[in-house]
Amino acid sequence: MAKVRLILDTRKSAKSSTNGLYPVAIRLFHKKARIIRLPYHCSKLGWDDRYMRMKKSAFKNRHMDCDKVNEKMYDQLHTAHKLITDIGNSINSIDVDTLVQYIHQAWDKKVDTKIRNDVDNGITLGEWGKVIIDRKLMSNKPSTACWYAGAIRTITKFNKGKDLRLNQITVTFLTNFQIYQEAKGNSKNGVSCYLRAIRAVYNSAIREDQFYTKKNPFDHFKIPTSRRTKKKAVEKVDFIKIRDVHYAKGSPIWHAKNYALVMFNCRG
């Protein structure tokens, strides 16, 4: 379980160059330690580390209402602690930096149960995609596995190289991905190929109860229609022309013609 505590950040780098005071902060430990600074400063002599509060008796604290400041700090500490308690065991699925973001959101009073939903739906495209890809490899379907892996790699790159949670895949995200790919000159067939692979991974997570969504973006986003690729095969009549044409024996073009005929006749 994560832990939070009020501290005075007395590191040399944290000391204010203007008044020589140190910032009050919340020290969070969840797998790793993080310092969340609060908008209050205090001297070493003016801080009571045992009771995690500013001393009213300290000379350098005379310019502030210590009771009011301490109350505000305790409130922020309590909010952070309550958030950690409410998330419960689901907290093990998120890292410390994500938890810091949730604490800031809780302080801003912009979230309630949304945080819990985000954490419970925290499985990422890369994590679940690896499960599906491994299954395809074990089922002797390497081409499908490669298809999924390529699509996940491409969409992760679009997301600035960061793996994204499945609940971050929205209609807006898919639309932006499509526009970005087409702007790069990629064909609708290529974009469609990527998105169909992502849809397969996404829907499999829902079917296997790995992920819950109130709105499936693929029900509202139209994947570009794949067009039939224009045939590029050489017509029989043209190949006969190649066979019947005569070149000087031993010339480069004579060798090229023979190589082409050998490759065609030995196909398969």
Buried (B, 14 or more C-beta within 10 A) or exposed (E): EBEBBBBBBBEEEBBEEEEEBBBBBBBBEBEEEBBBEBEBBBBEEBBBEEEBBBBBEBEBBEEBEBEEBBEBBEEBBEBBBEBBEBBEEBBEBBEBEBBBEBBEBBBEEEBEEEBBBBBBBBBBBBBBBBBBBEBBBEEEBEEBBBBBBEBBEBBBEBBEEEBBBBBBBBBEBBEEBBEEBBEEEBBBEBBBBBBBBBBBBBEBBEEEEBBEBEEBBBEEBEBBEBEEEEEEEEEEEEBEEEEEEEEEEEEEEBEEBEEBEEEEEEEE
